[in-house]
């Protein structure tokens, strides 16, 4: 059986194990996950979401600990901000059934917005939430800070393999190769400077991870939660909620986000050029991950390869937009 799928018997046994009662109807596969499989199930006790974790990810060294830690962060944050955290079952968030690892959530009514649907109203709401998260005390959780130096990537290696396999993204990648080296060097420099100041945060608070119902947000998908430099997280999240579908920053949304954030926590007096240079790192990490998916380096699933290829092309374009916006953002900040 495909390790990234569940059959009806699996769902019945999961519901029994979690004490959810008998299934009503047929489980539904949901779209939206770039890494994992998401299902909706309804039982006699209510409606739930099953997040089936990608085995290529969950079986990596330290991954299970990271998922448990991230959901502990989400659970604590839920006491202060509107959050959907995984359900604890038998004292743990991370559930195991056979070869499957999964997280279980209550169903919430609402939907995520596209970048073009986001308004200054939404940006200010999320800015306020991020300011509150950055102000929370997580010290009792005794979290592991996985902060490491940003590495120099051998982009020529991927260029050569992309050409060899006639990858769909190769020409675009080849054209941006010198810029990838430059952006990587700038991110490495910034990472060495910004390694000290830390807060705990969601770290992936973009539009796809916020559900809206009657104008109110709920934050979900906390799997990346952990320690981060506060202004790097602030800047990355501000851009998520300020950019339209074309990648252009809308200044009214950016200002609204800043207003919301500063209602709970002032922006630090920081070197904004270094913060913006650090902003290349997350995009470059995601690019390398998807280059490996696209080239089947450690991944065997055809669907994973297709997702990786699409994300490589998308991320290369996003990097180009970010670099073009860099001087304008620096001036605004």
MARNUTI-123619 format. One record per residue (C-alpha): y, z, x. Coordinates in steps of 0.05 Angstrom, whole numbers, plus 5000, padded with zeros to 4 digits. Example, Ala and Ser with C-alpha at 12.3 -4.5 7.8 and 13.67 -1.06 7.14 Angstrom:
REM residues 2
491051565246
497951435273
This chain:
REM residues 333
500050005000
507249865022
509750535050
516450395017
513750374946
510750854896
505750704840
505351034772
500051524795
504551754852
510151884803
505552284757
503252714815
510352804841
512553044772
506753524769
508153794839
515553894823
514154204755
518153664718
513153554663
509952914638
513352234650
516651894591
516751134597
516350744662
519850934728
525550464744
527250194813
534750264826
539049834872
544150074922
540150374979
540950035047
535650465082
531250775028
528250634960
531250964898
527751074832
529751364764
524451754726
524852094659
520352674638
519853144580
524553614618
530053114635
531952514679
531552514755
532452084816
527052014870
529651794939
523651524977
525351575051
524250995098
518151175142
521450825202
526951345198
523651985173
518251945227
523251945284
523652555328
528053085295
529152685231
525753185183
530053745211
536253325203
534753185130
533553915114
539954105150
543953575114
541653805046
543254525065
550354295079
550553935011
547954544975
553254995006
558754484994
556654434920
559555134909
566554864924
566654114913
563253664860
556653514896
549753264879
544853614926
537353524929
533154004888
529554564923
522154564906
517755114934
523555314979
524754635011
528954014999
524453515036
518253364995
511753055019
506552694977
501052355016
504551915068
511051925029
517152365043
522252404987
528252784960
528952944886
535652984848
538053114778
540552494743
548052444735
551851984688
556951524721
557650954770
560350794838
566550354846
567449714886
573149714937
577449294891
576449784834
579050374874
586250574859
591051064890
588551564837
581451534865
583751544937
587852174926
581952514891
577252364949
582452565001
583053234967
575553324967
575053165041
580653665057
576754195019
570254025055
573654075123
576254755103
569455045085
565855565128
558755335144
557655825201
552156205164
547755585165
547255595241
547454835245
545154415303
550753975329
547653325350
554053085384
552352625441
556452175486
557451475457
553250995497
554650315527
550149815491
547149205525
549948705476
547648125520
540448335507
541448235432
545047575444
539147315483
534047535432
538247275375
538546595407
531146595422
529346745350
534746285321
537846875284
542446715227
547947145258
547346885330
553346425331
557946945301
555247475349
555947015409
563246865390
564947615387
560847825448
566647965495
570148365440
563848775428
563848985502
571249165497
570549555432
564549925460
568350125523
574150375481
569550785437
566151095498
572851305526
575051605460
568551975450
569352345516
576252575496
574652785424
568153165436
570953875430
574253985362
568954005306
568254105231
562354005184
562953425136
559352895095
560752365149
559351765103
564151875045
565151155024
565550874954
558050764947
556751514956
561451744901
559551714827
565251714776
564851954704
571051994660
575551984721
571952544758
567952444822
561252724845
559352654919
552152474934
547852194991
549252735043
543852505092
548952385148
552253065139
553653455203
558853625255
564553135270
571653115298
576053255237
581052705248
575752185264
572352355197
579152365163
581051675190
574351345175
574251615104
581551435092
579950715110
573850715064
578550885006
584350435027
581049775042
579949234989
574048754988
577648295037
578048865088
585648935082
588649635080
592849785018
598350255040
599250604972
591950794972
592351045045
598451465029
595051744967
588851945008
593252295059
596952675003
590352914974
587753135042
593953515062
593853904997
588154305028
588554195103
594153925147
592853335192
592253555264
597253365317
592652865351
592552235393
591751735337
590351155385
584251525411
582051695341
582450965320
578750755383
573251245364
572850885297
569350305331
563350755347
560350825277
560850085263
557749915331
552050405319
550650095251
550949395282
545749575335
541249895284
541349265242
540448805301
533949165313
532049095240
533748355240
529748235304
523848675280
524649145339
520849745313
520949485241
515349095209
517548995137
520248305117
525248625068
527849065124
528948445166
532948105111
537148725100
538448785174
540648055180
545548125122
548448765150
549348475220
553647915191
557548405147
558648905203
561048375253
566348165202
568248895189
569249015263
573848405268
577948655208
578449355239
580749085306
586048665272
588549255231
588649725291
596049635312
598449675240
594450315227
597150625291
604250475269
603150775200
599951405228
